[in-house]
Amino acid sequence: MPNYKYILKGFLYFIVSLLIILVLTSTLNYFDVIGYKTVYIISFIVLIIASLFSGYYLAKHSEQKGYLIGALMGTINIFFLIILSLIFSKLSLISLLYYFILMLSSITGGIFGINHKKR
């Protein structure tokens, strides 16, 4: 089990990158620089990258198998997103597919993180 400090840091990286991109894309959409569909695509791509990076970060500081650590980080991230989804909207089949993609991204980040660890 990785140190809780690294779990929290990985989750905070995920949240901070999510907030930054949401503020940036919302501002650009507000001033009609980019369209709504572009905001949707950019937000999803940033979610994938943030999930990948949080899994990478946690696995880099872990002693265990990378895919399990990535799955742990992905579960934490997705749990947070599901709670937000239940508060502000409702779950749908397409959102569950997005959560599955985010889980795969976090697992991939965990695999990369454990393999790029300094020996």
VEXMARFI-579594 format. One record per residue: residue number from 0; residue in three letters; x negated, y, z of N, C-alpha, C, O in turn. Coordinates in Angstrom, 3 decimals. Atoms other than C-alpha are relative to their C-alpha. Layout:
+-----+-----+----------+----------+----------+----------+----------+----------+----------+----------+----------+----------+----------+----------+
|   n | res |       nX |       nY |       nZ |      caX |      caY |      caZ |       cX |       cY |       cZ |       oX |       oY |       oZ |
+-----+-----+----------+----------+----------+----------+----------+----------+----------+----------+----------+----------+----------+----------+
| NUM | ALA |        X |        Y |        Z |        X |        Y |        Z |        X |        Y |        Z |        X |        Y |        Z |
...
+-----+-----+----------+----------+----------+----------+----------+----------+----------+----------+----------+----------+----------+----------+
# end
This chain:
+-----+-----+----------+----------+----------+----------+----------+----------+----------+----------+----------+----------+----------+----------+
|   n | res |       nX |       nY |       nZ |      caX |      caY |      caZ |       cX |       cY |       cZ |       oX |       oY |       oZ |
+-----+-----+----------+----------+----------+----------+----------+----------+----------+----------+----------+----------+----------+----------+
|   0 | MET |   -0.844 |   -1.186 |    0.000 |    0.000 |    0.000 |    0.000 |   -0.881 |    1.238 |    0.000 |   -1.770 |    1.373 |    0.841 |
|   1 | PRO |    0.811 |   -1.213 |    0.055 |   -1.448 |    3.348 |   -0.993 |    0.324 |    0.933 |    1.165 |    1.367 |    0.829 |    1.811 |
|   2 | ASN |   -0.154 |   -0.978 |   -1.047 |   -1.877 |    6.140 |    1.451 |    1.206 |    0.898 |   -0.305 |    1.433 |    1.270 |   -1.457 |
|   3 | TYR |   -1.199 |   -0.825 |    0.192 |    1.286 |    8.203 |    1.979 |   -0.343 |    1.390 |   -0.507 |    0.470 |    2.030 |   -1.174 |
|   4 | LYS |    0.426 |   -1.311 |    0.475 |   -0.677 |   11.369 |    1.308 |   -0.050 |    0.025 |   -1.525 |    0.351 |    1.012 |   -2.142 |
|   5 | TYR |    0.087 |    0.056 |    1.452 |   -1.302 |   10.266 |   -2.277 |    1.380 |   -0.185 |   -0.641 |    1.638 |    0.329 |   -1.729 |
|   6 | ILE |   -1.378 |    0.139 |    0.503 |    2.330 |    9.212 |   -2.745 |    0.680 |    1.365 |   -0.024 |    1.326 |    1.731 |   -1.005 |
|   7 | LEU |   -0.609 |   -1.327 |   -0.081 |    3.465 |   12.645 |   -1.603 |   -0.603 |    0.952 |   -1.025 |    0.116 |    1.732 |   -1.650 |
|   8 | LYS |    0.639 |   -0.862 |    0.990 |    0.896 |   14.399 |   -3.793 |    0.462 |   -0.336 |   -1.419 |    0.723 |    0.567 |   -2.215 |
|   9 | GLY |   -0.482 |    0.400 |    1.318 |    1.941 |   12.381 |   -6.849 |    1.428 |    0.458 |   -0.243 |    1.768 |    0.908 |   -1.337 |
|  10 | PHE |   -1.387 |   -0.459 |    0.115 |    5.593 |   13.180 |   -6.173 |    0.064 |    1.518 |   -0.144 |    0.871 |    2.038 |   -0.914 |
|  11 | LEU |    0.013 |   -1.457 |    0.111 |    4.794 |   16.863 |   -5.690 |   -0.486 |    0.455 |   -1.372 |    0.024 |    1.440 |   -1.906 |
|  12 | TYR |    0.418 |   -0.315 |    1.368 |    2.918 |   16.937 |   -9.010 |    1.173 |   -0.166 |   -0.962 |    1.368 |    0.651 |   -1.862 |
|  13 | PHE |   -1.170 |    0.248 |    0.838 |    6.029 |   15.475 |  -10.616 |    1.013 |    1.137 |    0.145 |    1.506 |    1.659 |   -0.854 |
|  14 | ILE |   -1.000 |   -1.033 |   -0.260 |    8.349 |   18.024 |   -8.984 |   -0.471 |    1.370 |   -0.506 |    0.300 |    2.096 |   -1.133 |
|  15 | VAL |    0.507 |   -1.313 |    0.414 |    6.117 |   21.058 |   -9.636 |   -0.018 |    0.111 |   -1.525 |    0.384 |    1.137 |   -2.075 |
|  16 | SER |   -0.005 |   -0.068 |    1.461 |    5.641 |   20.192 |  -13.306 |    1.418 |    0.062 |   -0.542 |    1.676 |    0.733 |   -1.541 |
|  17 | LEU |   -1.406 |   -0.049 |    0.402 |    9.383 |   19.606 |  -13.596 |    0.570 |    1.407 |    0.173 |    1.243 |    1.917 |   -0.723 |
|  18 | LEU |   -0.518 |   -1.342 |   -0.250 |   10.210 |   22.980 |  -12.036 |   -0.605 |    1.040 |   -0.944 |    0.102 |    1.917 |   -1.441 |
|  19 | ILE |    0.651 |   -0.960 |    0.888 |    7.653 |   24.881 |  -14.111 |    0.581 |   -0.078 |   -1.407 |    0.898 |    0.947 |   -2.009 |
|  20 | ILE |   -0.499 |    0.120 |    1.365 |    8.870 |   23.475 |  -17.402 |    1.479 |    0.381 |   -0.094 |    1.914 |    0.925 |   -1.108 |
|  21 | LEU |   -1.406 |   -0.386 |    0.031 |   12.520 |   23.963 |  -16.483 |    0.169 |    1.513 |    0.016 |    1.016 |    2.051 |   -0.698 |
|  22 | VAL |   -0.070 |   -1.461 |   -0.035 |   11.970 |   27.619 |  -15.632 |   -0.459 |    0.583 |   -1.333 |    0.161 |    1.506 |   -1.861 |
|  23 | LEU |    0.526 |   -0.501 |    1.272 |    9.901 |   28.162 |  -18.774 |    0.978 |   -0.228 |   -1.148 |    1.251 |    0.695 |   -1.914 |
|  24 | THR |   -0.924 |    0.271 |    1.105 |   12.329 |   26.457 |  -21.156 |    1.328 |    0.729 |    0.181 |    1.933 |    1.156 |   -0.802 |
|  25 | SER |   -1.243 |   -0.745 |   -0.230 |   15.355 |   28.077 |  -19.517 |   -0.164 |    1.466 |   -0.364 |    0.743 |    2.080 |   -0.925 |
|  26 | THR |    0.252 |   -1.394 |    0.348 |   13.779 |   31.492 |  -19.908 |   -0.060 |    0.175 |   -1.514 |    0.515 |    1.118 |   -2.058 |
|  27 | LEU |    0.078 |   -0.085 |    1.460 |   12.950 |   30.848 |  -23.554 |    1.368 |   -0.202 |   -0.650 |    1.675 |    0.430 |   -1.662 |
|  28 | ASN |   -1.343 |    0.211 |    0.520 |   16.470 |   29.570 |  -24.155 |    0.890 |    1.218 |    0.272 |    1.721 |    1.579 |   -0.561 |
|  29 | TYR |   -0.795 |   -1.176 |   -0.349 |   17.982 |   32.580 |  -22.392 |   -0.235 |    1.141 |   -0.990 |    0.700 |    1.847 |   -1.367 |
|  30 | PHE |    0.318 |   -1.070 |    0.952 |   16.181 |   34.964 |  -24.748 |    0.095 |   -0.461 |   -1.447 |   -0.409 |    0.216 |   -2.343 |
|  31 | ASP |   -0.238 |    0.559 |    1.332 |   17.145 |   32.817 |  -27.767 |   -1.277 |   -0.211 |   -0.815 |   -1.273 |   -0.059 |   -2.037 |
|  32 | VAL |    1.239 |    0.320 |    0.697 |   13.552 |   31.939 |  -28.604 |    0.057 |   -1.441 |   -0.509 |   -0.392 |   -1.738 |   -1.616 |
|  33 | ILE |   -0.179 |    1.398 |    0.406 |   14.341 |   28.219 |  -28.702 |    1.447 |   -0.399 |    0.248 |    2.135 |    0.195 |    1.078 |
|  34 | GLY |   -1.380 |    0.444 |   -0.109 |   17.618 |   26.373 |  -29.067 |    0.205 |   -1.002 |    1.123 |   -0.749 |   -1.466 |    1.748 |
|  35 | TYR |   -0.362 |    0.905 |   -1.078 |   19.430 |   24.148 |  -26.628 |   -0.560 |   -1.397 |   -0.230 |   -1.052 |   -2.025 |    0.707 |
|  36 | LYS |    0.502 |    1.349 |    0.275 |   18.435 |   20.909 |  -28.358 |   -1.515 |   -0.068 |    0.173 |   -2.050 |   -1.088 |    0.609 |
|  37 | THR |    1.445 |   -0.043 |   -0.192 |   14.799 |   21.953 |  -28.330 |   -0.344 |   -0.033 |    1.485 |   -1.296 |   -0.704 |    1.883 |
|  38 | VAL |    0.198 |    0.019 |   -1.453 |   15.010 |   22.609 |  -24.578 |    0.175 |   -1.415 |    0.527 |   -0.599 |   -1.870 |    1.369 |
|  39 | TYR |   -0.285 |    1.364 |   -0.432 |   16.475 |   19.143 |  -24.109 |   -1.158 |   -0.933 |   -0.340 |   -1.560 |   -1.751 |    0.487 |
|  40 | ILE |    1.099 |    0.861 |    0.438 |   13.686 |   17.466 |  -26.091 |   -1.274 |    0.321 |    0.770 |   -1.968 |   -0.587 |    1.228 |
|  41 | ILE |    1.207 |   -0.400 |   -0.739 |   10.892 |   19.472 |  -24.437 |    0.083 |   -0.463 |    1.449 |   -0.901 |   -0.962 |    1.995 |
|  42 | SER |   -0.156 |    0.426 |   -1.394 |   12.282 |   18.741 |  -20.972 |   -0.200 |   -1.503 |    0.153 |   -0.819 |   -1.952 |    1.118 |
|  43 | PHE |    0.158 |    1.451 |   -0.088 |   12.436 |   15.022 |  -21.662 |   -1.457 |   -0.416 |   -0.210 |   -1.953 |   -1.306 |    0.480 |
|  44 | ILE |    1.404 |    0.320 |    0.238 |    8.894 |   14.926 |  -23.055 |   -0.842 |    0.363 |    1.220 |   -1.746 |   -0.385 |    1.591 |
|  45 | VAL |    0.747 |   -0.396 |   -1.194 |    7.591 |   16.816 |  -20.022 |    0.296 |   -0.951 |    1.162 |   -0.597 |   -1.253 |    1.954 |
|  46 | LEU |   -0.317 |    0.992 |   -1.027 |    9.437 |   14.403 |  -17.725 |   -0.813 |   -1.276 |   -0.204 |   -1.305 |   -1.863 |    0.759 |
|  47 | ILE |    0.785 |    1.202 |    0.291 |    7.702 |   11.502 |  -19.459 |   -1.463 |    0.226 |    0.384 |   -2.077 |   -0.632 |    1.018 |
|  48 | ILE |    1.394 |   -0.291 |   -0.317 |    4.287 |   13.167 |  -19.137 |   -0.200 |    0.142 |    1.507 |   -1.199 |   -0.342 |    2.040 |
|  49 | ALA |    0.114 |   -0.150 |   -1.447 |    4.900 |   14.110 |  -15.490 |    0.092 |   -1.348 |    0.704 |   -0.627 |   -1.596 |    1.672 |
|  50 | SER |   -0.130 |    1.336 |   -0.581 |    5.990 |   10.571 |  -14.680 |   -1.264 |   -0.820 |   -0.253 |   -1.729 |   -1.542 |    0.629 |
|  51 | LEU |    1.239 |    0.687 |    0.340 |    2.941 |    9.178 |  -16.467 |   -1.137 |    0.488 |    0.891 |   -1.916 |   -0.314 |    1.407 |
|  52 | PHE |    1.076 |   -0.551 |   -0.817 |    0.636 |   11.529 |  -14.581 |    0.155 |   -0.366 |    1.474 |   -0.843 |   -0.646 |    2.139 |
|  53 | SER |   -0.167 |    0.347 |   -1.416 |    2.167 |   10.811 |  -11.171 |   -0.354 |   -1.467 |    0.242 |   -0.947 |   -1.792 |    1.271 |
|  54 | GLY |    0.416 |    1.397 |   -0.116 |    1.749 |    7.063 |  -11.735 |   -1.503 |   -0.152 |   -0.122 |   -2.107 |   -0.955 |    0.588 |
|  55 | TYR |    1.449 |    0.013 |    0.182 |   -1.811 |    7.660 |  -12.932 |   -0.700 |    0.453 |    1.273 |   -1.643 |   -0.188 |    1.735 |
|  56 | TYR |    0.630 |   -0.562 |   -1.194 |   -2.674 |    9.784 |   -9.903 |    0.065 |   -0.972 |    1.174 |   -0.927 |   -1.179 |    1.873 |
|  57 | LEU |   -0.143 |    0.900 |   -1.135 |   -1.309 |    7.326 |   -7.384 |   -0.828 |   -1.269 |   -0.185 |   -1.440 |   -1.747 |    0.771 |
|  58 | ALA |    0.766 |    1.217 |    0.243 |   -2.931 |    4.292 |   -9.016 |   -1.495 |    0.258 |    0.068 |   -2.262 |   -0.630 |    0.441 |
|  59 | LYS |    1.416 |   -0.343 |   -0.059 |   -6.257 |    6.082 |   -9.242 |   -0.516 |   -0.030 |    1.437 |   -1.689 |   -0.316 |    1.674 |
|  60 | HIS |    0.381 |   -0.018 |   -1.415 |   -6.289 |    6.362 |   -5.449 |    0.480 |   -1.244 |    0.736 |    0.635 |   -1.220 |    1.957 |
|  61 | SER |   -0.536 |    1.213 |   -0.602 |   -5.041 |    2.841 |   -4.826 |   -0.980 |   -1.152 |   -0.180 |   -1.889 |   -1.100 |   -1.009 |
|  62 | GLU |    0.817 |    1.204 |    0.087 |   -6.629 |   -0.544 |   -4.303 |    0.773 |   -1.160 |   -0.613 |    0.205 |   -2.234 |   -0.813 |
|  63 | GLN |   -0.849 |    1.093 |    0.459 |   -3.746 |   -2.609 |   -5.674 |    0.178 |    0.020 |   -1.506 |   -0.479 |    0.785 |   -2.212 |
|  64 | LYS |   -0.288 |    0.101 |    1.431 |   -2.403 |   -3.522 |   -9.085 |    0.681 |    1.274 |   -0.492 |    1.590 |    1.805 |    0.146 |
|  65 | GLY |   -0.469 |   -1.274 |    0.524 |   -1.720 |   -0.502 |  -11.250 |    1.463 |    0.007 |   -0.381 |    2.154 |    1.002 |   -0.161 |
|  66 | TYR |   -1.399 |   -0.002 |    0.433 |    1.629 |   -1.584 |  -12.633 |    0.955 |    0.031 |    1.195 |    2.043 |    0.600 |    1.103 |
|  67 | LEU |   -0.858 |   -0.058 |   -1.197 |    3.046 |   -2.099 |   -9.130 |    0.007 |    1.397 |    0.612 |    1.046 |    1.882 |    1.061 |
|  68 | ILE |    0.084 |   -1.361 |   -0.533 |    1.815 |    1.294 |   -7.972 |    0.759 |    0.971 |   -0.909 |    1.447 |    1.871 |   -0.428 |
|  69 | GLY |   -0.761 |   -0.821 |    0.935 |    3.204 |    2.900 |  -11.126 |    1.492 |   -0.204 |    0.161 |    2.266 |    0.749 |    0.073 |
|  70 | ALA |   -1.422 |    0.286 |   -0.226 |    6.529 |    1.159 |  -10.501 |    0.480 |    0.647 |    1.293 |    1.611 |    1.130 |    1.361 |
|  71 | LEU |   -0.359 |   -0.656 |   -1.257 |    6.520 |    2.476 |   -6.923 |    0.209 |    1.496 |   -0.217 |    1.199 |    2.066 |    0.241 |
|  72 | MET |   -0.122 |   -1.440 |    0.254 |    5.905 |    6.042 |   -8.099 |    1.190 |    0.286 |   -0.896 |    1.906 |    1.264 |   -0.680 |
|  73 | GLY |   -1.156 |   -0.175 |    0.876 |    8.475 |    5.661 |  -10.880 |    1.311 |   -0.143 |    0.751 |    2.263 |    0.591 |    0.488 |
|  74 | THR |   -1.207 |    0.184 |   -0.806 |   11.048 |    4.394 |   -8.388 |    0.290 |    1.228 |    0.847 |    1.438 |    1.657 |    0.958 |
|  75 | ILE |   -0.180 |   -1.211 |   -0.809 |   10.481 |    7.391 |   -6.140 |    0.483 |    1.155 |   -0.877 |    1.417 |    1.869 |   -0.509 |
|  76 | ASN |   -0.402 |   -1.088 |    0.908 |   10.733 |    9.817 |   -9.081 |    1.432 |   -0.182 |   -0.495 |    2.214 |    0.768 |   -0.516 |
|  77 | ILE |   -1.338 |    0.264 |    0.535 |   13.837 |    8.158 |  -10.505 |    1.062 |    0.111 |    1.088 |    2.170 |    0.580 |    0.827 |
|  78 | PHE |   -0.940 |   -0.149 |   -1.108 |   15.512 |    7.994 |   -7.098 |    0.336 |    1.475 |    0.203 |    1.495 |    1.834 |    0.412 |
|  79 | PHE |   -0.221 |   -1.443 |   -0.120 |   15.044 |   11.760 |   -6.838 |    0.889 |    0.524 |   -1.132 |    1.799 |    1.319 |   -0.894 |
|  80 | LEU |   -0.794 |   -0.461 |    1.142 |   16.462 |   12.301 |  -10.330 |    1.437 |   -0.522 |    0.039 |    2.363 |    0.173 |   -0.380 |
|  81 | ILE |   -1.364 |    0.539 |   -0.125 |   19.446 |   10.030 |   -9.667 |    0.791 |    0.787 |    1.034 |    1.975 |    1.062 |    0.836 |
|  82 | ILE |   -0.686 |   -0.819 |   -1.006 |   20.277 |   11.999 |   -6.527 |    0.411 |    1.341 |   -0.610 |    1.535 |    1.799 |   -0.405 |
|  83 | LEU |   -0.358 |   -1.261 |    0.664 |   20.135 |   15.232 |   -8.550 |    1.120 |   -0.197 |   -1.006 |    2.004 |    0.648 |   -1.137 |
|  84 | SER |   -1.031 |    0.285 |    0.994 |   22.244 |   13.636 |  -11.253 |    1.358 |   -0.214 |    0.664 |    2.381 |    0.223 |    0.136 |
|  85 | LEU |   -1.267 |    0.213 |   -0.713 |   24.886 |   12.555 |   -8.747 |    0.549 |    1.298 |    0.576 |    1.763 |    1.469 |    0.677 |
|  86 | ILE |   -0.445 |   -1.274 |   -0.561 |   24.996 |   16.039 |   -7.234 |    0.562 |    0.915 |   -1.094 |    1.626 |    1.511 |   -0.925 |
|  87 | PHE |   -0.358 |   -0.993 |    1.018 |   25.194 |   18.053 |  -10.465 |    0.806 |   -0.546 |   -1.169 |    1.445 |    0.227 |   -1.882 |
|  88 | SER |   -0.776 |    0.588 |    1.094 |   26.764 |   15.637 |  -12.938 |    0.273 |   -1.455 |    0.359 |    0.170 |   -1.840 |    1.524 |
|  89 | LYS |   -0.220 |    1.410 |   -0.287 |   27.600 |   11.975 |  -13.274 |   -0.940 |   -0.852 |   -0.837 |   -1.415 |   -0.431 |   -1.892 |
|  90 | LEU |    0.880 |    0.917 |    0.710 |   25.523 |    9.009 |  -14.336 |    0.691 |   -0.532 |   -1.249 |    1.898 |   -0.776 |   -1.255 |
|  91 | SER |   -0.524 |    0.579 |    1.222 |   25.960 |    7.727 |  -17.846 |   -0.985 |   -1.063 |   -0.483 |   -2.079 |   -1.211 |    0.062 |
|  92 | LEU |    0.860 |    1.041 |    0.542 |   24.513 |    4.910 |  -19.873 |   -1.264 |    0.597 |   -0.621 |   -2.343 |    0.016 |   -0.508 |
|  93 | ILE |    1.157 |   -0.642 |    0.614 |   22.217 |    7.281 |  -21.747 |   -0.979 |    0.498 |    1.051 |   -2.190 |    0.441 |    0.836 |
|  94 | SER |    0.914 |   -0.442 |   -1.061 |   20.820 |    8.707 |  -18.508 |   -0.714 |   -1.191 |    0.633 |   -1.871 |   -1.067 |    1.035 |
|  95 | LEU |    0.677 |    1.195 |   -0.501 |   20.090 |    5.181 |  -17.278 |   -1.099 |   -0.455 |   -0.957 |   -2.134 |   -0.960 |   -0.523 |
|  96 | LEU |    1.035 |    0.314 |    0.981 |   18.179 |    4.590 |  -20.508 |   -1.185 |    0.949 |    0.168 |   -2.335 |    0.519 |    0.082 |
|  97 | TYR |    1.078 |   -0.962 |   -0.245 |   16.179 |    7.770 |  -19.858 |   -0.784 |   -0.369 |    1.260 |   -2.011 |   -0.275 |    1.275 |
|  98 | TYR |    0.686 |    0.404 |   -1.231 |   15.403 |    6.583 |  -16.324 |   -0.874 |   -1.229 |   -0.235 |   -1.955 |   -1.348 |    0.343 |
|  99 | PHE |    0.798 |    1.173 |    0.341 |   14.199 |    3.274 |  -17.744 |   -1.271 |    0.412 |   -0.753 |   -2.346 |   -0.131 |   -0.501 |
| 100 | ILE |    1.162 |   -0.503 |    0.737 |   11.891 |    5.138 |  -20.145 |   -0.975 |    0.683 |    0.956 |   -2.188 |    0.524 |    0.823 |
| 101 | LEU |    0.866 |   -0.643 |   -0.983 |   10.573 |    7.219 |  -17.247 |   -0.704 |   -1.029 |    0.876 |   -1.862 |   -0.834 |    1.247 |
| 102 | MET |    0.628 |    1.063 |   -0.779 |    9.921 |    4.039 |  -15.259 |   -1.141 |   -0.639 |   -0.793 |   -2.219 |   -0.879 |   -0.248 |
| 103 | LEU |    1.064 |    0.559 |    0.847 |    7.950 |    2.571 |  -18.171 |   -1.180 |    0.967 |   -0.110 |   -2.335 |    0.542 |   -0.134 |
| 104 | SER |    1.057 |   -0.997 |    0.062 |    6.000 |    5.808 |  -18.409 |   -0.833 |    0.002 |    1.275 |   -2.060 |    0.079 |    1.218 |
| 105 | SER |    0.716 |    0.021 |   -1.272 |    5.103 |    5.707 |  -14.733 |   -0.824 |   -1.279 |    0.154 |   -1.943 |   -1.238 |    0.665 |
| 106 | ILE |    0.745 |    1.262 |   -0.046 |    4.076 |    2.045 |  -14.968 |   -1.227 |    0.086 |   -0.905 |   -2.307 |   -0.372 |   -0.531 |
| 107 | THR |    1.131 |   -0.180 |    0.913 |    1.878 |    2.892 |  -17.964 |   -1.064 |    0.899 |    0.625 |   -2.258 |    0.625 |    0.501 |
| 108 | GLY |    0.941 |   -0.874 |   -0.704 |    0.294 |    5.722 |  -15.975 |   -0.725 |   -0.738 |    1.107 |   -1.917 |   -0.520 |    1.324 |
| 109 | GLY |    0.634 |    0.797 |   -1.039 |   -0.355 |    3.312 |  -13.126 |   -1.047 |   -0.947 |   -0.556 |   -2.100 |   -1.139 |    0.052 |
| 110 | ILE |    0.961 |    0.898 |    0.638 |   -2.080 |    0.876 |  -15.469 |   -1.245 |    0.781 |   -0.430 |   -2.369 |    0.323 |   -0.227 |
| 111 | PHE |    1.141 |   -0.819 |    0.394 |   -4.263 |    3.646 |  -16.884 |   -0.790 |    0.482 |    1.220 |   -2.020 |    0.512 |    1.193 |
| 112 | GLY |    0.657 |   -0.518 |   -1.194 |   -5.005 |    5.018 |  -13.407 |   -0.874 |   -1.032 |    0.691 |   -1.975 |   -0.708 |    1.134 |
| 113 | ILE |    0.782 |    1.034 |   -0.672 |   -6.195 |    1.731 |  -11.946 |   -1.207 |   -0.391 |   -0.858 |   -2.240 |   -0.797 |   -0.326 |
| 114 | ASN |    1.115 |    0.352 |    0.886 |   -8.391 |    1.108 |  -15.003 |   -1.030 |    1.120 |   -0.139 |   -2.172 |    0.846 |   -0.507 |
| 115 | HIS |    0.922 |   -1.116 |    0.097 |   -9.982 |    4.580 |  -14.959 |   -0.558 |    0.424 |    1.356 |   -1.162 |    1.489 |    1.485 |
| 116 | LYS |    0.487 |   -0.322 |   -1.336 |  -10.823 |    4.503 |  -11.285 |   -1.516 |   -0.056 |    0.008 |   -2.120 |   -0.926 |   -0.620 |
| 117 | LYS |    1.466 |    0.012 |   -0.125 |  -14.416 |    5.370 |  -10.435 |   -0.403 |   -1.169 |    0.892 |    0.176 |   -1.398 |    1.953 |
| 118 | ARG |    0.445 |    1.188 |   -0.737 |  -16.246 |    2.302 |   -9.257 |   -1.149 |    0.312 |    0.903 |   -1.647 |   -0.574 |    1.597 |
+-----+-----+----------+----------+----------+----------+----------+----------+----------+----------+----------+----------+----------+----------+
# end
